[in-house]
């Protein structure tokens, strides 16, 4: 399962979603402005300070590893998605 945590008007969120779509990755999008989404994360002891964040098979990755400055870290993303595919 792949989930992307976003906020409205987030350019990095849009960039990440477009990249995932271009790779044919199915994902669920959840809005961090939704109090139920945030409550669920807190119950799971997950604290996301900024969007976007990506959850792949229960592991959450923040924008600090998803991006290099304003550039998507495609190498890292490819690695975690390949790892996911191997585990399926």
PDB file with SEQRES, HELIX, SHEET and CRYST1 records, atoms N, CA, C and O in Angstrom:
SEQRES   1 A   88  UNK UNK UNK UNK UNK UNK UNK UNK UNK UNK UNK UNK UNK          
SEQRES   2 A   88  UNK UNK UNK UNK UNK UNK UNK UNK UNK UNK UNK UNK UNK          
SEQRES   3 A   88  UNK UNK UNK UNK UNK UNK UNK UNK UNK UNK UNK UNK UNK          
SEQRES   4 A   88  UNK UNK UNK UNK UNK UNK UNK UNK UNK UNK UNK UNK UNK          
SEQRES   5 A   88  UNK UNK UNK UNK UNK UNK UNK UNK UNK UNK UNK UNK UNK          
SEQRES   6 A   88  UNK UNK UNK UNK UNK UNK UNK UNK UNK UNK UNK UNK UNK          
SEQRES   7 A   88  UNK UNK UNK UNK UNK UNK UNK UNK UNK UNK                      
HELIX    1 AA1 UNK A   11  UNK A   22  1                                  12    
HELIX    2 AA2 UNK A   35  UNK A   43  1                                   9    
HELIX    3 AA3 UNK A   63  UNK A   66  1                                   4    
HELIX    4 AA4 UNK A   74  UNK A   87  1                                  14    
SHEET    1 AA1 4 UNK A  28  UNK A  31  0                                        
SHEET    2 AA1 4 UNK A   2  UNK A   6  1                                        
SHEET    3 AA1 4 UNK A  53  UNK A  56 -1                                        
SHEET    4 AA1 4 UNK A  59  UNK A  61 -1                                        
SHEET    1 AA2 2 UNK A  67  UNK A  68  0                                        
SHEET    2 AA2 2 UNK A  71  UNK A  72 -1                                        
CRYST1    1.000    1.000    1.000  90.00  90.00  90.00 P 1           1          
ATOM      1  N   UNK A   1       0.836  -1.180   0.000  1.00  0.00           N  
ATOM      2  CA  UNK A   1       0.000   0.000   0.000  1.00  0.00           C  
ATOM      3  C   UNK A   1       0.883   1.246   0.000  1.00  0.00           C  
ATOM      4  O   UNK A   1       1.839   1.345   0.769  1.00  0.00           O  
ATOM      5  N   UNK A   2       0.551   2.187  -0.867  1.00  0.00           N  
ATOM      6  CA  UNK A   2       1.271   3.453  -0.954  1.00  0.00           C  
ATOM      7  C   UNK A   2       0.281   4.571  -0.637  1.00  0.00           C  
ATOM      8  O   UNK A   2      -0.788   4.661  -1.241  1.00  0.00           O  
ATOM      9  N   UNK A   3       0.650   5.415   0.311  1.00  0.00           N  
ATOM     10  CA  UNK A   3      -0.186   6.554   0.688  1.00  0.00           C  
ATOM     11  C   UNK A   3       0.672   7.801   0.643  1.00  0.00           C  
ATOM     12  O   UNK A   3       1.802   7.811   1.130  1.00  0.00           O  
ATOM     13  N   UNK A   4       0.124   8.854   0.054  1.00  0.00           N  
ATOM     14  CA  UNK A   4       0.812  10.141   0.052  1.00  0.00           C  
ATOM     15  C   UNK A   4       0.003  11.102   0.911  1.00  0.00           C  
ATOM     16  O   UNK A   4      -1.207  11.244   0.735  1.00  0.00           O  
ATOM     17  N   UNK A   5       0.681  11.752   1.835  1.00  0.00           N  
ATOM     18  CA  UNK A   5       0.058  12.733   2.721  1.00  0.00           C  
ATOM     19  C   UNK A   5       0.373  14.112   2.163  1.00  0.00           C  
ATOM     20  O   UNK A   5       1.535  14.473   1.976  1.00  0.00           O  
ATOM     21  N   UNK A   6      -0.683  14.877   1.902  1.00  0.00           N  
ATOM     22  CA  UNK A   6      -0.535  16.150   1.212  1.00  0.00           C  
ATOM     23  C   UNK A   6      -1.265  17.270   1.944  1.00  0.00           C  
ATOM     24  O   UNK A   6      -1.989  17.044   2.914  1.00  0.00           O  
ATOM     25  N   UNK A   7      -1.051  18.480   1.446  1.00  0.00           N  
ATOM     26  CA  UNK A   7      -1.840  19.642   1.836  1.00  0.00           C  
ATOM     27  C   UNK A   7      -2.238  20.361   0.552  1.00  0.00           C  
ATOM     28  O   UNK A   7      -1.574  20.218  -0.474  1.00  0.00           O  
ATOM     29  N   UNK A   8      -3.325  21.135   0.608  1.00  0.00           N  
ATOM     30  CA  UNK A   8      -3.731  21.879  -0.586  1.00  0.00           C  
ATOM     31  C   UNK A   8      -2.644  22.880  -0.996  1.00  0.00           C  
ATOM     32  O   UNK A   8      -1.911  23.403  -0.157  1.00  0.00           O  
ATOM     33  N   UNK A   9      -2.563  23.127  -2.276  1.00  0.00           N  
ATOM     34  CA  UNK A   9      -1.634  24.125  -2.829  1.00  0.00           C  
ATOM     35  C   UNK A   9      -0.176  23.837  -2.497  1.00  0.00           C  
ATOM     36  O   UNK A   9       0.615  24.762  -2.312  1.00  0.00           O  
ATOM     37  N   UNK A  10       0.183  22.566  -2.422  1.00  0.00           N  
ATOM     38  CA  UNK A  10       1.552  22.150  -2.110  1.00  0.00           C  
ATOM     39  C   UNK A  10       2.249  21.745  -3.412  1.00  0.00           C  
ATOM     40  O   UNK A  10       1.933  20.695  -3.970  1.00  0.00           O  
ATOM     41  N   UNK A  11       3.192  22.559  -3.908  1.00  0.00           N  
ATOM     42  CA  UNK A  11       3.846  22.223  -5.178  1.00  0.00           C  
ATOM     43  C   UNK A  11       4.646  20.921  -5.120  1.00  0.00           C  
ATOM     44  O   UNK A  11       4.685  20.181  -6.104  1.00  0.00           O  
ATOM     45  N   UNK A  12       5.276  20.633  -3.996  1.00  0.00           N  
ATOM     46  CA  UNK A  12       6.034  19.380  -3.881  1.00  0.00           C  
ATOM     47  C   UNK A  12       5.097  18.174  -3.883  1.00  0.00           C  
ATOM     48  O   UNK A  12       5.438  17.115  -4.409  1.00  0.00           O  
ATOM     49  N   UNK A  13       3.921  18.342  -3.294  1.00  0.00           N  
ATOM     50  CA  UNK A  13       2.923  17.258  -3.300  1.00  0.00           C  
ATOM     51  C   UNK A  13       2.528  16.935  -4.733  1.00  0.00           C  
ATOM     52  O   UNK A  13       2.462  15.770  -5.126  1.00  0.00           O  
ATOM     53  N   UNK A  14       2.268  17.972  -5.501  1.00  0.00           N  
ATOM     54  CA  UNK A  14       1.883  17.793  -6.901  1.00  0.00           C  
ATOM     55  C   UNK A  14       2.999  17.092  -7.673  1.00  0.00           C  
ATOM     56  O   UNK A  14       2.739  16.189  -8.468  1.00  0.00           O  
ATOM     57  N   UNK A  15       4.227  17.509  -7.437  1.00  0.00           N  
ATOM     58  CA  UNK A  15       5.382  16.918  -8.108  1.00  0.00           C  
ATOM     59  C   UNK A  15       5.498  15.423  -7.787  1.00  0.00           C  
ATOM     60  O   UNK A  15       5.725  14.608  -8.681  1.00  0.00           O  
ATOM     61  N   UNK A  16       5.342  15.076  -6.522  1.00  0.00           N  
ATOM     62  CA  UNK A  16       5.444  13.678  -6.103  1.00  0.00           C  
ATOM     63  C   UNK A  16       4.307  12.847  -6.693  1.00  0.00           C  
ATOM     64  O   UNK A  16       4.537  11.737  -7.174  1.00  0.00           O  
ATOM     65  N   UNK A  17       3.088  13.372  -6.661  1.00  0.00           N  
ATOM     66  CA  UNK A  17       1.946  12.641  -7.224  1.00  0.00           C  
ATOM     67  C   UNK A  17       2.135  12.408  -8.722  1.00  0.00           C  
ATOM     68  O   UNK A  17       1.866  11.313  -9.217  1.00  0.00           O  
ATOM     69  N   UNK A  18       2.592  13.421  -9.441  1.00  0.00           N  
ATOM     70  CA  UNK A  18       2.818  13.276 -10.883  1.00  0.00           C  
ATOM     71  C   UNK A  18       3.885  12.225 -11.163  1.00  0.00           C  
ATOM     72  O   UNK A  18       3.749  11.436 -12.098  1.00  0.00           O  
ATOM     73  N   UNK A  19       4.944  12.208 -10.361  1.00  0.00           N  
ATOM     74  CA  UNK A  19       6.010  11.221 -10.556  1.00  0.00           C  
ATOM     75  C   UNK A  19       5.478   9.814 -10.307  1.00  0.00           C  
ATOM     76  O   UNK A  19       5.747   8.902 -11.089  1.00  0.00           O  
ATOM     77  N   UNK A  20       4.726   9.631  -9.227  1.00  0.00           N  
ATOM     78  CA  UNK A  20       4.162   8.312  -8.922  1.00  0.00           C  
ATOM     79  C   UNK A  20       3.243   7.840 -10.048  1.00  0.00           C  
ATOM     80  O   UNK A  20       3.299   6.680 -10.456  1.00  0.00           O  
ATOM     81  N   UNK A  21       2.399   8.745 -10.546  1.00  0.00           N  
ATOM     82  CA  UNK A  21       1.508   8.386 -11.662  1.00  0.00           C  
ATOM     83  C   UNK A  21       2.309   7.996 -12.897  1.00  0.00           C  
ATOM     84  O   UNK A  21       1.959   7.043 -13.593  1.00  0.00           O  
ATOM     85  N   UNK A  22       3.388   8.735 -13.170  1.00  0.00           N  
ATOM     86  CA  UNK A  22       4.202   8.452 -14.359  1.00  0.00           C  
ATOM     87  C   UNK A  22       4.863   7.080 -14.275  1.00  0.00           C  
ATOM     88  O   UNK A  22       5.208   6.487 -15.297  1.00  0.00           O  
ATOM     89  N   UNK A  23       5.038   6.580 -13.054  1.00  0.00           N  
ATOM     90  CA  UNK A  23       5.637   5.256 -12.842  1.00  0.00           C  
ATOM     91  C   UNK A  23       4.571   4.170 -12.696  1.00  0.00           C  
ATOM     92  O   UNK A  23       4.893   3.006 -12.459  1.00  0.00           O  
ATOM     93  N   UNK A  24       3.309   4.552 -12.837  1.00  0.00           N  
ATOM     94  CA  UNK A  24       2.221   3.584 -12.743  1.00  0.00           C  
ATOM     95  C   UNK A  24       1.944   3.092 -11.333  1.00  0.00           C  
ATOM     96  O   UNK A  24       1.415   1.997 -11.143  1.00  0.00           O  
ATOM     97  N   UNK A  25       2.300   3.900 -10.348  1.00  0.00           N  
ATOM     98  CA  UNK A  25       2.113   3.515  -8.946  1.00  0.00           C  
ATOM     99  C   UNK A  25       0.717   3.936  -8.487  1.00  0.00           C  
ATOM    100  O   UNK A  25       0.354   5.110  -8.563  1.00  0.00           O  
ATOM    101  N   UNK A  26      -0.050   2.972  -8.015  1.00  0.00           N  
ATOM    102  CA  UNK A  26      -1.352   3.274  -7.419  1.00  0.00           C  
ATOM    103  C   UNK A  26      -1.121   3.767  -6.002  1.00  0.00           C  
ATOM    104  O   UNK A  26      -0.348   3.175  -5.249  1.00  0.00           O  
ATOM    105  N   UNK A  27      -1.791   4.849  -5.642  1.00  0.00           N  
ATOM    106  CA  UNK A  27      -1.624   5.381  -4.293  1.00  0.00           C  
ATOM    107  C   UNK A  27      -2.924   5.984  -3.796  1.00  0.00           C  
ATOM    108  O   UNK A  27      -3.816   6.336  -4.568  1.00  0.00           O  
ATOM    109  N   UNK A  28      -2.996   6.088  -2.493  1.00  0.00           N  
ATOM    110  CA  UNK A  28      -4.110   6.763  -1.836  1.00  0.00           C  
ATOM    111  C   UNK A  28      -3.582   8.103  -1.346  1.00  0.00           C  
ATOM    112  O   UNK A  28      -2.476   8.182  -0.811  1.00  0.00           O  
ATOM    113  N   UNK A  29      -4.369   9.152  -1.527  1.00  0.00           N  
ATOM    114  CA  UNK A  29      -3.970  10.476  -1.061  1.00  0.00           C  
ATOM    115  C   UNK A  29      -4.776  10.841   0.179  1.00  0.00           C  
ATOM    116  O   UNK A  29      -5.996  10.679   0.216  1.00  0.00           O  
ATOM    117  N   UNK A  30      -4.071  11.335   1.193  1.00  0.00           N  
ATOM    118  CA  UNK A  30      -4.734  11.785   2.419  1.00  0.00           C  
ATOM    119  C   UNK A  30      -4.286  13.207   2.724  1.00  0.00           C  
ATOM    120  O   UNK A  30      -3.108  13.543   2.612  1.00  0.00           O  
ATOM    121  N   UNK A  31      -5.256  14.035   3.113  1.00  0.00           N  
ATOM    122  CA  UNK A  31      -5.014  15.446   3.368  1.00  0.00           C  
ATOM    123  C   UNK A  31      -4.605  15.656   4.827  1.00  0.00           C  
ATOM    124  O   UNK A  31      -5.342  15.290   5.742  1.00  0.00           O  
ATOM    125  N   UNK A  32      -3.445  16.238   5.033  1.00  0.00           N  
ATOM    126  CA  UNK A  32      -2.957  16.494   6.391  1.00  0.00           C  
ATOM    127  C   UNK A  32      -3.763  17.567   7.115  1.00  0.00           C  
ATOM    128  O   UNK A  32      -3.622  17.727   8.328  1.00  0.00           O  
ATOM    129  N   UNK A  33      -4.608  18.304   6.390  1.00  0.00           N  
ATOM    130  CA  UNK A  33      -5.482  19.287   7.032  1.00  0.00           C  
ATOM    131  C   UNK A  33      -6.712  18.624   7.655  1.00  0.00           C  
ATOM    132  O   UNK A  33      -7.471  19.270   8.377  1.00  0.00           O  
ATOM    133  N   UNK A  34      -6.904  17.344   7.378  1.00  0.00           N  
ATOM    134  CA  UNK A  34      -8.040  16.588   7.914  1.00  0.00           C  
ATOM    135  C   UNK A  34      -7.683  16.102   9.321  1.00  0.00           C  
ATOM    136  O   UNK A  34      -6.713  15.365   9.500  1.00  0.00           O  
ATOM    137  N   UNK A  35      -8.461  16.513  10.307  1.00  0.00           N  
ATOM    138  CA  UNK A  35      -8.146  16.164  11.700  1.00  0.00           C  
ATOM    139  C   UNK A  35      -8.189  14.655  11.940  1.00  0.00           C  
ATOM    140  O   UNK A  35      -7.453  14.149  12.787  1.00  0.00           O  
ATOM    141  N   UNK A  36      -9.037  13.928  11.212  1.00  0.00           N  
ATOM    142  CA  UNK A  36      -9.086  12.473  11.373  1.00  0.00           C  
ATOM    143  C   UNK A  36      -7.807  11.813  10.857  1.00  0.00           C  
ATOM    144  O   UNK A  36      -7.322  10.842  11.439  1.00  0.00           O  
ATOM    145  N   UNK A  37      -7.272  12.342   9.773  1.00  0.00           N  
ATOM    146  CA  UNK A  37      -6.011  11.824   9.229  1.00  0.00           C  
ATOM    147  C   UNK A  37      -4.895  12.056  10.241  1.00  0.00           C  
ATOM    148  O   UNK A  37      -4.109  11.153  10.528  1.00  0.00           O  
ATOM    149  N   UNK A  38      -4.831  13.268  10.777  1.00  0.00           N  
ATOM    150  CA  UNK A  38      -3.786  13.581  11.756  1.00  0.00           C  
ATOM    151  C   UNK A  38      -3.948  12.744  13.025  1.00  0.00           C  
ATOM    152  O   UNK A  38      -2.956  12.282  13.589  1.00  0.00           O  
ATOM    153  N   UNK A  39      -5.178  12.545  13.476  1.00  0.00           N  
ATOM    154  CA  UNK A  39      -5.414  11.736  14.674  1.00  0.00           C  
ATOM    155  C   UNK A  39      -4.946  10.303  14.455  1.00  0.00           C  
ATOM    156  O   UNK A  39      -4.330   9.706  15.337  1.00  0.00           O  
ATOM    157  N   UNK A  40      -5.237   9.753  13.280  1.00  0.00           N  
ATOM    158  CA  UNK A  40      -4.794   8.392  12.967  1.00  0.00           C  
ATOM    159  C   UNK A  40      -3.271   8.292  12.997  1.00  0.00           C  
ATOM    160  O   UNK A  40      -2.717   7.329  13.528  1.00  0.00           O  
ATOM    161  N   UNK A  41      -2.602   9.282  12.431  1.00  0.00           N  
ATOM    162  CA  UNK A  41      -1.135   9.276  12.431  1.00  0.00           C  
ATOM    163  C   UNK A  41      -0.587   9.353  13.854  1.00  0.00           C  
ATOM    164  O   UNK A  41       0.349   8.634  14.204  1.00  0.00           O  
ATOM    165  N   UNK A  42      -1.168  10.219  14.665  1.00  0.00           N  
ATOM    166  CA  UNK A  42      -0.693  10.384  16.041  1.00  0.00           C  
ATOM    167  C   UNK A  42      -0.887   9.095  16.838  1.00  0.00           C  
ATOM    168  O   UNK A  42      -0.013   8.705  17.612  1.00  0.00           O  
ATOM    169  N   UNK A  43      -2.026   8.438  16.652  1.00  0.00           N  
ATOM    170  CA  UNK A  43      -2.276   7.156  17.328  1.00  0.00           C  
ATOM    171  C   UNK A  43      -1.207   6.137  16.946  1.00  0.00           C  
ATOM    172  O   UNK A  43      -0.816   5.298  17.757  1.00  0.00           O  
ATOM    173  N   UNK A  44      -0.742   6.221  15.705  1.00  0.00           N  
ATOM    174  CA  UNK A  44       0.293   5.303  15.216  1.00  0.00           C  
ATOM    175  C   UNK A  44       1.701   5.800  15.566  1.00  0.00           C  
ATOM    176  O   UNK A  44       2.695   5.204  15.152  1.00  0.00           O  
ATOM    177  N   UNK A  45       1.778   6.900  16.336  1.00  0.00           N  
ATOM    178  CA  UNK A  45       3.046   7.492  16.751  1.00  0.00           C  
ATOM    179  C   UNK A  45       3.856   8.008  15.560  1.00  0.00           C  
ATOM    180  O   UNK A  45       5.082   7.905  15.533  1.00  0.00           O  
ATOM    181  N   UNK A  46       3.141   8.565  14.577  1.00  0.00           N  
ATOM    182  CA  UNK A  46       3.768   9.136  13.385  1.00  0.00           C  
ATOM    183  C   UNK A  46       3.482  10.630  13.394  1.00  0.00           C  
ATOM    184  O   UNK A  46       2.328  11.051  13.468  1.00  0.00           O  
ATOM    185  N   UNK A  47       4.535  11.419  13.318  1.00  0.00           N  
ATOM    186  CA  UNK A  47       4.398  12.872  13.351  1.00  0.00           C  
ATOM    187  C   UNK A  47       4.980  13.451  12.069  1.00  0.00           C  
ATOM    188  O   UNK A  47       6.192  13.418  11.852  1.00  0.00           O  
ATOM    189  N   UNK A  48       4.112  13.976  11.231  1.00  0.00           N  
ATOM    190  CA  UNK A  48       4.522  14.574   9.963  1.00  0.00           C  
ATOM    191  C   UNK A  48       4.469  16.082  10.142  1.00  0.00           C  
ATOM    192  O   UNK A  48       3.412  16.648  10.422  1.00  0.00           O  
ATOM    193  N   UNK A  49       5.613  16.726   9.979  1.00  0.00           N  
ATOM    194  CA  UNK A  49       5.692  18.162  10.211  1.00  0.00           C  
ATOM    195  C   UNK A  49       5.422  18.987   8.962  1.00  0.00           C  
ATOM    196  O   UNK A  49       5.022  20.147   9.057  1.00  0.00           O  
ATOM    197  N   UNK A  50       5.636  18.395   7.792  1.00  0.00           N  
ATOM    198  CA  UNK A  50       5.384  19.129   6.555  1.00  0.00           C  
ATOM    199  C   UNK A  50       5.079  18.152   5.429  1.00  0.00           C  
ATOM    200  O   UNK A  50       5.474  16.986   5.460  1.00  0.00           O  
ATOM    201  N   UNK A  51       4.373  18.659   4.448  1.00  0.00           N  
ATOM    202  CA  UNK A  51       3.972  17.840   3.298  1.00  0.00           C  
ATOM    203  C   UNK A  51       4.957  18.042   2.154  1.00  0.00           C  
ATOM    204  O   UNK A  51       5.587  19.093   2.043  1.00  0.00           O  
ATOM    205  N   UNK A  52       5.081  17.041   1.317  1.00  0.00           N  
ATOM    206  CA  UNK A  52       4.406  15.754   1.359  1.00  0.00           C  
ATOM    207  C   UNK A  52       5.172  14.739   2.206  1.00  0.00           C  
ATOM    208  O   UNK A  52       6.347  14.914   2.526  1.00  0.00           O  
ATOM    209  N   UNK A  53       4.464  13.687   2.548  1.00  0.00           N  
ATOM    210  CA  UNK A  53       5.078  12.511   3.163  1.00  0.00           C  
ATOM    211  C   UNK A  53       4.544  11.306   2.406  1.00  0.00           C  
ATOM    212  O   UNK A  53       3.433  11.329   1.875  1.00  0.00           O  
ATOM    213  N   UNK A  54       5.339  10.268   2.365  1.00  0.00           N  
ATOM    214  CA  UNK A  54       4.972   9.076   1.618  1.00  0.00           C  
ATOM    215  C   UNK A  54       5.062   7.872   2.537  1.00  0.00           C  
ATOM    216  O   UNK A  54       6.075   7.662   3.204  1.00  0.00           O  
ATOM    217  N   UNK A  55       3.996   7.083   2.570  1.00  0.00           N  
ATOM    218  CA  UNK A  55       3.993   5.857   3.358  1.00  0.00           C  
ATOM    219  C   UNK A  55       3.970   4.676   2.402  1.00  0.00           C  
ATOM    220  O   UNK A  55       3.079   4.554   1.562  1.00  0.00           O  
ATOM    221  N   UNK A  56       4.967   3.810   2.546  1.00  0.00           N  
ATOM    222  CA  UNK A  56       5.066   2.612   1.715  1.00  0.00           C  
ATOM    223  C   UNK A  56       5.180   1.415   2.651  1.00  0.00           C  
ATOM    224  O   UNK A  56       6.156   1.275   3.388  1.00  0.00           O  
ATOM    225  N   UNK A  57       4.178   0.567   2.608  1.00  0.00           N  
ATOM    226  CA  UNK A  57       4.153  -0.643   3.445  1.00  0.00           C  
ATOM    227  C   UNK A  57       4.449  -0.352   4.915  1.00  0.00           C  
ATOM    228  O   UNK A  57       5.216  -1.070   5.556  1.00  0.00           O  
ATOM    229  N   UNK A  58       3.834   0.706   5.440  1.00  0.00           N  
ATOM    230  CA  UNK A  58       3.962   1.018   6.860  1.00  0.00           C  
ATOM    231  C   UNK A  58       5.141   1.886   7.239  1.00  0.00           C  
ATOM    232  O   UNK A  58       5.236   2.318   8.388  1.00  0.00           O  
ATOM    233  N   UNK A  59       6.044   2.155   6.308  1.00  0.00           N  
ATOM    234  CA  UNK A  59       7.182   3.036   6.584  1.00  0.00           C  
ATOM    235  C   UNK A  59       6.868   4.414   6.013  1.00  0.00           C  
ATOM    236  O   UNK A  59       6.429   4.535   4.869  1.00  0.00           O  
ATOM    237  N   UNK A  60       7.095   5.451   6.816  1.00  0.00           N  
ATOM    238  CA  UNK A  60       6.778   6.811   6.399  1.00  0.00           C  
ATOM    239  C   UNK A  60       8.065   7.576   6.116  1.00  0.00           C  
ATOM    240  O   UNK A  60       9.006   7.567   6.910  1.00  0.00           O  
ATOM    241  N   UNK A  61       8.078   8.238   4.957  1.00  0.00           N  
ATOM    242  CA  UNK A  61       9.232   9.021   4.516  1.00  0.00           C  
ATOM    243  C   UNK A  61       8.803  10.476   4.386  1.00  0.00           C  
ATOM    244  O   UNK A  61       7.793  10.781   3.752  1.00  0.00           O  
ATOM    245  N   UNK A  62       9.574  11.366   4.988  1.00  0.00           N  
ATOM    246  CA  UNK A  62       9.271  12.792   4.941  1.00  0.00           C  
ATOM    247  C   UNK A  62       9.956  13.481   3.782  1.00  0.00           C  
ATOM    248  O   UNK A  62      10.763  12.895   3.061  1.00  0.00           O  
ATOM    249  N   UNK A  63       9.604  14.749   3.630  1.00  0.00           N  
ATOM    250  CA  UNK A  63      10.153  15.504   2.506  1.00  0.00           C  
ATOM    251  C   UNK A  63      11.671  15.650   2.591  1.00  0.00           C  
ATOM    252  O   UNK A  63      12.324  15.914   1.582  1.00  0.00           O  
ATOM    253  N   UNK A  64      12.234  15.482   3.784  1.00  0.00           N  
ATOM    254  CA  UNK A  64      13.687  15.589   3.928  1.00  0.00           C  
ATOM    255  C   UNK A  64      14.426  14.510   3.145  1.00  0.00           C  
ATOM    256  O   UNK A  64      15.565  14.726   2.733  1.00  0.00           O  
ATOM    257  N   UNK A  65      13.797  13.346   2.930  1.00  0.00           N  
ATOM    258  CA  UNK A  65      14.435  12.291   2.134  1.00  0.00           C  
ATOM    259  C   UNK A  65      13.818  12.167   0.741  1.00  0.00           C  
ATOM    260  O   UNK A  65      14.424  11.590  -0.162  1.00  0.00           O  
ATOM    261  N   UNK A  66      12.620  12.707   0.573  1.00  0.00           N  
ATOM    262  CA  UNK A  66      11.948  12.622  -0.730  1.00  0.00           C  
ATOM    263  C   UNK A  66      12.469  13.660  -1.719  1.00  0.00           C  
ATOM    264  O   UNK A  66      12.310  13.509  -2.931  1.00  0.00           O  
ATOM    265  N   UNK A  67      13.093  14.716  -1.191  1.00  0.00           N  
ATOM    266  CA  UNK A  67      13.565  15.817  -2.035  1.00  0.00           C  
ATOM    267  C   UNK A  67      15.001  16.195  -1.700  1.00  0.00           C  
ATOM    268  O   UNK A  67      15.450  16.078  -0.560  1.00  0.00           O  
ATOM    269  N   UNK A  68      15.708  16.654  -2.733  1.00  0.00           N  
ATOM    270  CA  UNK A  68      16.996  17.341  -2.585  1.00  0.00           C  
ATOM    271  C   UNK A  68      16.698  18.779  -2.959  1.00  0.00           C  
ATOM    272  O   UNK A  68      16.481  19.077  -4.134  1.00  0.00           O  
ATOM    273  N   UNK A  69      16.684  19.666  -1.998  1.00  0.00           N  
ATOM    274  CA  UNK A  69      16.306  21.052  -2.233  1.00  0.00           C  
ATOM    275  C   UNK A  69      14.909  21.059  -2.860  1.00  0.00           C  
ATOM    276  O   UNK A  69      13.947  20.651  -2.209  1.00  0.00           O  
ATOM    277  N   UNK A  70      14.782  21.504  -4.089  1.00  0.00           N  
ATOM    278  CA  UNK A  70      13.467  21.528  -4.747  1.00  0.00           C  
ATOM    279  C   UNK A  70      13.317  20.408  -5.768  1.00  0.00           C  
ATOM    280  O   UNK A  70      12.345  20.383  -6.523  1.00  0.00           O  
ATOM    281  N   UNK A  71      14.271  19.483  -5.799  1.00  0.00           N  
ATOM    282  CA  UNK A  71      14.260  18.402  -6.784  1.00  0.00           C  
ATOM    283  C   UNK A  71      13.843  17.094  -6.133  1.00  0.00           C  
ATOM    284  O   UNK A  71      14.303  16.753  -5.043  1.00  0.00           O  
ATOM    285  N   UNK A  72      12.974  16.374  -6.808  1.00  0.00           N  
ATOM    286  CA  UNK A  72      12.522  15.076  -6.326  1.00  0.00           C  
ATOM    287  C   UNK A  72      13.693  14.097  -6.302  1.00  0.00           C  
ATOM    288  O   UNK A  72      14.458  14.020  -7.263  1.00  0.00           O  
ATOM    289  N   UNK A  73      13.833  13.361  -5.222  1.00  0.00           N  
ATOM    290  CA  UNK A  73      14.900  12.373  -5.073  1.00  0.00           C  
ATOM    291  C   UNK A  73      14.441  11.069  -5.743  1.00  0.00           C  
ATOM    292  O   UNK A  73      14.051  10.112  -5.076  1.00  0.00           O  
ATOM    293  N   UNK A  74      14.499  11.063  -7.066  1.00  0.00           N  
ATOM    294  CA  UNK A  74      13.980   9.942  -7.846  1.00  0.00           C  
ATOM    295  C   UNK A  74      14.725   8.641  -7.558  1.00  0.00           C  
ATOM    296  O   UNK A  74      14.120   7.568  -7.565  1.00  0.00           O  
ATOM    297  N   UNK A  75      16.007   8.724  -7.309  1.00  0.00           N  
ATOM    298  CA  UNK A  75      16.798   7.520  -7.011  1.00  0.00           C  
ATOM    299  C   UNK A  75      16.285   6.848  -5.733  1.00  0.00           C  
ATOM    300  O   UNK A  75      16.099   5.632  -5.695  1.00  0.00           O  
ATOM    301  N   UNK A  76      16.061   7.640  -4.701  1.00  0.00           N  
ATOM    302  CA  UNK A  76      15.555   7.107  -3.437  1.00  0.00           C  
ATOM    303  C   UNK A  76      14.155   6.525  -3.609  1.00  0.00           C  
ATOM    304  O   UNK A  76      13.866   5.431  -3.124  1.00  0.00           O  
ATOM    305  N   UNK A  77      13.289   7.260  -4.302  1.00  0.00           N  
ATOM    306  CA  UNK A  77      11.920   6.790  -4.530  1.00  0.00           C  
ATOM    307  C   UNK A  77      11.907   5.482  -5.307  1.00  0.00           C  
ATOM    308  O   UNK A  77      11.158   4.563  -4.977  1.00  0.00           O  
ATOM    309  N   UNK A  78      12.732   5.401  -6.333  1.00  0.00           N  
ATOM    310  CA  UNK A  78      12.804   4.169  -7.126  1.00  0.00           C  
ATOM    311  C   UNK A  78      13.243   3.001  -6.252  1.00  0.00           C  
ATOM    312  O   UNK A  78      12.723   1.892  -6.373  1.00  0.00           O  
ATOM    313  N   UNK A  79      14.202   3.261  -5.374  1.00  0.00           N  
ATOM    314  CA  UNK A  79      14.718   2.210  -4.488  1.00  0.00           C  
ATOM    315  C   UNK A  79      13.624   1.677  -3.559  1.00  0.00           C  
ATOM    316  O   UNK A  79      13.474   0.463  -3.419  1.00  0.00           O  
ATOM    317  N   UNK A  80      12.862   2.570  -2.925  1.00  0.00           N  
ATOM    318  CA  UNK A  80      11.845   2.079  -1.988  1.00  0.00           C  
ATOM    319  C   UNK A  80      10.692   1.395  -2.726  1.00  0.00           C  
ATOM    320  O   UNK A  80      10.079   0.471  -2.190  1.00  0.00           O  
ATOM    321  N   UNK A  81      10.393   1.837  -3.939  1.00  0.00           N  
ATOM    322  CA  UNK A  81       9.331   1.176  -4.704  1.00  0.00           C  
ATOM    323  C   UNK A  81       9.784  -0.184  -5.228  1.00  0.00           C  
ATOM    324  O   UNK A  81       8.984  -1.117  -5.302  1.00  0.00           O  
ATOM    325  N   UNK A  82      11.064  -0.304  -5.592  1.00  0.00           N  
ATOM    326  CA  UNK A  82      11.603  -1.605  -6.006  1.00  0.00           C  
ATOM    327  C   UNK A  82      11.582  -2.581  -4.828  1.00  0.00           C  
ATOM    328  O   UNK A  82      11.256  -3.757  -4.988  1.00  0.00           O  
ATOM    329  N   UNK A  83      11.932  -2.079  -3.653  1.00  0.00           N  
ATOM    330  CA  UNK A  83      11.909  -2.898  -2.440  1.00  0.00           C  
ATOM    331  C   UNK A  83      10.480  -3.374  -2.155  1.00  0.00           C  
ATOM    332  O   UNK A  83      10.266  -4.526  -1.778  1.00  0.00           O  
ATOM    333  N   UNK A  84       9.518  -2.485  -2.338  1.00  0.00           N  
ATOM    334  CA  UNK A  84       8.112  -2.841  -2.142  1.00  0.00           C  
ATOM    335  C   UNK A  84       7.709  -3.950  -3.104  1.00  0.00           C  
ATOM    336  O   UNK A  84       7.048  -4.910  -2.707  1.00  0.00           O  
ATOM    337  N   UNK A  85       8.105  -3.821  -4.369  1.00  0.00           N  
ATOM    338  CA  UNK A  85       7.750  -4.816  -5.386  1.00  0.00           C  
ATOM    339  C   UNK A  85       8.351  -6.184  -5.048  1.00  0.00           C  
ATOM    340  O   UNK A  85       7.707  -7.212  -5.257  1.00  0.00           O  
ATOM    341  N   UNK A  86       9.578  -6.198  -4.528  1.00  0.00           N  
ATOM    342  CA  UNK A  86      10.220  -7.464  -4.152  1.00  0.00           C  
ATOM    343  C   UNK A  86       9.490  -8.155  -3.006  1.00  0.00           C  
ATOM    344  O   UNK A  86       9.462  -9.383  -2.927  1.00  0.00           O  
ATOM    345  N   UNK A  87       8.900  -7.359  -2.121  1.00  0.00           N  
ATOM    346  CA  UNK A  87       8.235  -7.910  -0.938  1.00  0.00           C  
ATOM    347  C   UNK A  87       6.798  -8.350  -1.195  1.00  0.00           C  
ATOM    348  O   UNK A  87       6.154  -8.913  -0.310  1.00  0.00           O  
ATOM    349  N   UNK A  88       6.298  -8.101  -2.387  1.00  0.00           N  
ATOM    350  CA  UNK A  88       4.903  -8.475  -2.686  1.00  0.00           C  
ATOM    351  C   UNK A  88       4.794  -9.903  -3.135  1.00  0.00           C  
ATOM    352  O   UNK A  88       3.695 -10.376  -3.424  1.00  0.00           O  
TER     353      UNK A  88                                                      
END                                                                             
